[in-house]
Amino acid sequence: MDLENLRNTEYLKCADLLAELIGLDVDAKEKIYKCFESMGIQSFFQQLESLDLSPETTDKLKNVKAIIELSGGKRGLR
């Protein structure tokens, strides 16, 4: 498996986990996956406000980002 396919597989896993964790519908999950593909996960979380997601989904994702930052230390999304 080449690097791009591996990366996209991991992006899909992450989108699936987020969808399950915060109760996203299929459309929101697909939007998130496409954002991961185009900008990467770190940029996705940095640009949450500008993405075309519902306010409720954006708030939930901000909470996920905060948890990652608190638990990640140097590995966080800063």
ABEGO torsion letter per residue (X at the ends): XBAAAAAAAAAAAAAAAAAAAAGBBAAAAAAAAAAAAAAEAAAAAAAAAABBBBAAAAAAAAAAAAAAAAAAEAABAX
